[in-house]
């Protein structure tokens, strides 16, 4: 039986990490990735002359999947579509959930109406709503495709196309994975900046229906603008599509290494050649209890401290509780709302130390992941690293 939307929101707000937490079966690993080529079949997406968004997204998704298969044979790649067929937004999420996927990547191309449109560049979104509601128009364009579906108001639990109230409600979905999703989104944007000509429009939040019921870290990435002449010329070319797929592969590779605490990362060139491996080396075998004088100074200078989140509970327990095992002497807790308590180990002063700490913590807490704070303010990891990795 389906939860009502109201009931779902109550549960989401009170116990965010428990709503979806059991769905991902390979916690601490990235073993299954779902690649979602936007639009398809009777839904062409954005169109410019004879060029269709659905063709660009499919080519990039297939190229990306091929790179993952060739370089990570341990990863299962699943496509929501591998041909020119129509798949509902709801079914795309179901495919990912049924596969118990560890990551969902939805690939799109944006557009602005009007012959003089100047918007350009790539953006990657996670489910949510920013403080200015500035991304509503983008999400509205992508979400409007649901009117092609029969009985969409039932399928999407009362969502009304064009309704700002619906957008605000759906912005609360995917809360449990918002931080990991944003982490991956920022990695994607970094690789676009490094290896493609696309302007960096940043990692953002917007209420996309294709993300609303996915039970894993999920992003929707807009490769560029079909309405911009330079973006379009690049994205419709075979080289451009290969370049974007390569950037996405390198982002996937970096994210996988981070999640799994790997000592190396595979990066590719446009030609599919390995360019080298980089990543913090994980060497410690015991929980870190102190930091060196050098890293402590870095932390003091930047104001940033890294922790590893090991648990989220709906009631407060003592930080020295036996449930935290050998880590209890290091545990701290922060309160988020009336019934959400997050427990951390740390702090450490650098990202590389956080990766080491994360790897060690996962021996006892398989869902543990690194976070960064400046005082009471939580920072995006990419922002924290800019300030500490100097």
N, C-alpha and C positions, 0 to 999 in steps of 0.2 A: 504494500500500500504506500502511495506517495505521501510524503510530508507536505502539509500546506506550506505556502511560501512564508507565512508568518511564523509557523513553528520552526521552519528551517532557519530563519533569521535569528530566532531566540537561541537555538542551539549553537549556531555559528558564533554569535557574539559572546556567549557564556563559556563555551569550551572549544575555541577555534582549532586547536591542534588535535582534538579528538574526533571532529566531524569526518575528516578524510584520512586520518593518520593510519588506519589499518588497511587502506586500499593498496598502497604501494608495497609490493611483496619483497622487493630487493632493496630495502632501506640501506643507505650507506654505499650503494653501488649504482651505476648507471648501466643497466643491462638491457633495457628495452627503451627505444625511442620511437615515438610516433611522429611522422612527418605529414603535415596537412597542407596539400596544395590548394590554395584558396579558390573558391568558385568551381566551375566545371559544368559540362553539359549545357542545359538550357539557361544556365546562369553564367554569362561571359565575364562578369566583373567589369572593371573599367575598360572602355573601348576607345581606340583612336584609329580611325580608318579601318584598315584590315588587321590591326594588331589588338589582340585580346589579352587581358590580364590572366585569364585562366590558362593560357598557353605558356606564358612566362613562368607562372608559379609552378606549373607541373614540371617544366624542364629543370628548374632550379631544385625542386624537391627530389627528382630522380637522380640528378647529379650528386646532390648532397648524400643521398642514401647510398649511392655507389661508393663514394669516398669512405663512408663509415664502414661499409661491409668489407672493403679492401684493407682498411687500416686497423679496424677493431673487430676481428672475427668473433669476439665474445659478446658483441652487442647485436641484439635482434632489432632489425629495422622494419617498421610497419608503416604502410602508407594508407591514408584515409581514401585516397584514390590514386591509381597508377595509370589511368586512361582518362579520356574526356567524358566523364560521367558526372551527374549531379548527385551530391551528397548533402543532406540537411545539416545545418549547424549542430543540432542536437546529436545526430548520429556520429558526427566527427568526434565529439567528446566521449560518446559511448564506446567507440572503437578503442580509444586510449584507455578508458577505464576497464574494459573487458580484457585488455592485454596486460593489465597491472603495470602500465608503463611508468618509467622513471622520469620521463621528460616529454613534453608535447610542444612541437614547433609548428605554428601556423604561418604560412608564407603568403604574402599579398603584395599588391602594387597599388599605391594611392593615386588620387586624381583630384583636381579642383576644376569646377565648371568655369567656362569662359576662355576665350581665345587668348586673353592677355594674362592668364594665370602664371605667376612667377614662383610659386612654392616648389621647392626642390629638396632632395636629400632623403635619407633613410631614417626611420624611427622604429623602435621596438617597444611594444606595449605589454603590460601585465594587467590582470583584472583589477579594477579599482576606479577611484575617482579622485582627481587632484583637487586641491583646495580652490582653484579658480574655475573648476568645471570646464577647462579650456579645450579638452579633447572630446567633448560630447559630439560635436558635429562629425568628427572622423568616425567615431563608433556608430553613429546613426546611419551613415552611408553604408557601412559594412553590414549592420544588423538588419537593414531594410529588406534583405533578401528573404527573410523568413515569410514574407507575404506569399511566396511561391509554395509554401508548405500548407497542407491541409490541417485545419484545427490547430494553428500555431499558438493560439492563446492558451490552450490546454497544455500543449507540449512544453511551453515556456512559462507555465504557472502564472498567467495573468499579465505577462509582459505586453505592453502596448507600444507599437512603433511610434516614435516621435514624442513619447511621454517622458518628461524630465523626471517624474516621480519613479517611473519604471527603472530609469537609468540609475538613480540613487539607490534603489533597493538592490539592483543587480550588482552594484559596485561592491557590496559586502561579500559577495560570493568569492570563493578561492582564497579567503583570508588566511587559511591555515598554511598556504604555500606562497604567500605574497612576497616574503623576504627572499626565499630561494629563487622565485621567479624573477624578481627585480635584479638579483645578483647575476643571473644568466643574461637578462636583458642588457645589463651594463657591459658584460663581457662581449656580447654580440656587437654592440655599438662601438666598442673599442676596436674590434677587428674590422668593422666597416671603415673606420677612420684610418687604420694602418694600411689597408691593402685594397681599397676601392676609391674611386673618385667621388663617391657620394658624400654630400654634406652631412655632417652628424647632427641630427635633430633630437638626439638624446633618447634615454629610456624613460618612458612615461606610464601613467596609469589611465585606463579608459575601460568602460564597461562593455566589452565585446561578448556577445552571446556565445561565440564559439569556445570561449574560455570558461563560461560560467559553471559548468558541471564537471570539469576535469579534476580528477583526484590526484594530481601530481603537479610539480612545478611546470608552468605553462606560459608561453609567450606568443604574441602575434607580431610578426615583423613586417613592416612595409618597406620594401626594397628601394623605393623611390617613387617618382611621380610620372605616370603615363602622360599627364597633361603638360609636362615640362620637356621641351625639345631635346635638351642634352641628356636628361635622365632617360627619356624614352629611347633615344638612339642607342644608349649603352645597354639598356635592359632588354631590348629586342634582339640584340646581337648575341651570337653564340659565345663570343669571348666575354661579354658582359655577364651573361648568365653563369658561365663557368667561374668568373671572378667572385660573384656574389655567393655562389655555392661553396667556394673555397673558404671565403671569409666565415660563413656559417659553420663549416666543418672545423675550422681552427677555433672558433668560439666553443663549439661542442667539445672539442678535445681538451681545451683549457678547463671547462666546467667539469668534465668527467675526472680529470686529474685532481682538481680541487676537492670534489666530493669524496673521492676514493683515497685521498692523501697520497697520490702517486708522486714519485720522485722525478718524473719526466713527463713531457707533453709532446705529442706529435703535431708539428705544424707543416702545412703543405704550401707549395707555390701554385700559381694558376695552372701550371702544367701537371699538377698532381704529384710533384716531386717533394720529398721530405726536405725541409730546410734546416731542421735541427730540433733539439728538444730542450725545453727549459721548464723549471718549476722548483719550488723550495724542496729540499731534501728532508725526508722524514727519517730521523735517526734514533730519537730517544725511545726507550722501551718502558719507561716509568712516567707517571704523571709529573708534569713540571711543577715545581713548587716555588722556584725563585727565578729572577731574571738577572742578566749580567748588568754590570754598571753601565755599559755602553747602551743597551737597549732601554734601561731605565731612564737614562738621560734623554733618549729620543722621545720616549713617552711623555716626559715632563715638558719637553720643548713643544710637542705637537698638541698635547692635551688629549690625545687619542689613546684608548686602551682597548685591547682585543680580549674577548671572552669566547668560550664555547658553551652554547646553550645545550643542556643535556635533558631537560624535562620541562613540560608545562602541565600544571595541575590546577584543578578547580577549587582546591582548598589549600591553605597555607600549612606547611609542615616545617619542622625544625631543620635548619640547614645541616645539622649533624646527625640527621636521621639515618638509621641503618640502611634505608633504601638506596642511599648514595654510596654505599660500600666504602672502598678505600679512598674515595674522592671527598668524603664528607668534611674533611678539615679544610677543603678549598672552596666549598660551595657557598654561593651568595644567591640572593633572591630579589627579584624586582616585581612589583605589583602593577598589573595592567587591567584596570577596571575592577569591579567588585568581586569577581570570581575567576580571575586569571592570574596565576602566579608562575613566573618563568624562573628557572634555576640554571645557574651558570657556574663554570669553573674558570679560574683565571684570577687576575688578568695577566696578560703578557703584552709586550710593547710593540712587537712587529708582526706583520702578516705571516712571515715564515714560521715564527714561533706558534702562531695560532693554528697553522696547518699541522704542525707537529702535535700540538695539544689536541686538536680535533681527531687525528688518527689514533692517538692513545685513548681518548675518551670513548671512541666508538667500539673499543674492545668490550666495554661494559654498557654503553648506551648507543645502540646502532643508529639512531636518528640524530646524533649530535652534529651540530654545525657551528661554524665560526660566525661571530657578530662583532661589531665595533661600537664603542660608546665614547662620547665626549661629555663627561659628567653624567647627567641623567638623559642626555639626548642620544638616541641611537642613530648611527650614521650608515649610509650605504658603504659597502666594503670598498667599492672603487674610489669613493671620495676619501675614505680613511687611508687607503694605500697611497694616494697622491701626497698625503701629508706625512706619512711615516716612511715610505720606501724612497728615500732621497739619497 
